[in-house]
């Protein structure tokens, strides 16, 4: 592959990821939610009705401070409540008001995501996952090499 062609493909790959991120941002705006609030509600729905702050941060690579501020705001607005979980962790639960919001606004997004996989053939799904894993593994290996070279 020519270097220019490779650069073009990398740009297209990165553009696809940026567009996915932009699409989720647009969804949050259209739902009249901050990106942080969307992230909290999405994670609670995705995790089956409850999660921890750590779950949210891990799933979306968001800072603890950002999510903590959002959780306090959503708790004050009566969308969520906290219960002591394991150790220092607190579990986040939806109030009735929060459950109504998630059912009406967030669950349909997750359903769309699932339906996209149902719209693809099994072979297409497998190929998407296989190539994504391969890219990730290659990237991690090459980054590891760079980091090791920096240390030595």
KOLTIPA-307842 format. One line per field, with one value per residue (C-alpha): x, z, y. Coordinates in steps of 0.25 Angstrom, whole numbers, plus 5000, padded with zeros to 4 digits. Layout:
<votors>
east = [X,...]
up = [Z,...]
north = [Y,...]
</votors>
This chain:
<votors>
east = [5000,5005,5008,4998,4987,4990,4989,4976,4971,4975,4969,4956,4957,4959,4948,4938,4942,4940,4927,4922,4926,4920,4907,4906,4908,4897,4888,4891,4888,4875,4871,4874,4884,4899,4908,4912,4897,4895,4908,4902,4888,4894,4903,4892,4883,4895,4899,4885,4879,4891,4905,4917,4924,4936,4928,4924,4938,4944,4933,4935,4949,4943,4949,4944,4942,4933,4925,4924,4919,4909,4904,4902,4894,4885,4883,4879,4869,4864,4868,4877,4880,4893,4894,4907,4913,4926,4936,4937,4928,4914,4904,4896,4881,4870,4858,4845,4847,4861,4855,4844,4855,4864,4852,4847,4861,4873,4867,4863,4878,4883,4872,4877,4891,4886,4878,4889,4896,4884,4883,4897,4899,4906,4919,4919,4917,4929,4937,4935,4939,4951,4957,4954,4961,4973,4974,4974,4984,4994,4992,4995,5007,5013,5011,5017,5030,5030,5029,5039,5049,5046,5050,5063]
up = [5000,4997,5008,5003,5002,5016,5022,5015,5021,5035,5033,5029,5041,5050,5044,5046,5061,5062,5055,5065,5076,5070,5068,5083,5086,5076,5083,5097,5092,5085,5098,5105,5114,5116,5111,5125,5129,5116,5120,5134,5129,5117,5127,5137,5126,5119,5132,5135,5145,5154,5153,5161,5158,5154,5144,5137,5137,5132,5121,5115,5120,5127,5139,5153,5156,5144,5147,5162,5159,5149,5159,5170,5161,5156,5171,5174,5162,5167,5155,5163,5177,5183,5192,5199,5191,5192,5200,5197,5184,5184,5175,5166,5165,5157,5164,5157,5150,5145,5141,5133,5126,5123,5118,5109,5104,5107,5105,5090,5087,5093,5085,5072,5075,5077,5064,5056,5060,5056,5043,5039,5036,5046,5037,5036,5052,5053,5043,5050,5063,5058,5051,5062,5072,5062,5060,5076,5078,5067,5073,5087,5083,5075,5087,5096,5087,5087,5102,5105,5095,5103,5116,5111]
north = [5000,5014,5023,5033,5022,5018,5032,5034,5021,5025,5038,5032,5022,5033,5041,5030,5029,5045,5044,5033,5042,5054,5046,5043,5057,5062,5051,5057,5071,5067,5060,5073,5066,5069,5059,5056,5053,5045,5037,5034,5030,5022,5014,5011,5006,4998,4992,4987,4998,5001,5004,5011,5024,5016,5008,5021,5026,5013,5011,5025,5030,5042,5048,5045,5060,5062,5050,5053,5067,5061,5051,5061,5070,5058,5054,5068,5068,5055,5046,5037,5033,5026,5014,5009,4998,4990,4998,5012,5010,5015,5009,5019,5016,5022,5029,5028,5041,5036,5022,5030,5038,5026,5018,5029,5034,5025,5011,5014,5018,5004,4997,5004,5000,4986,4986,4991,4978,4970,4977,4972,4957,4949,4949,4964,4965,4955,4963,4976,4971,4963,4974,4984,4975,4973,4988,4990,4979,4984,4998,4993,4985,4996,5006,4996,4996,5011,5012,5002,5009,5022,5015,5009]
</votors>
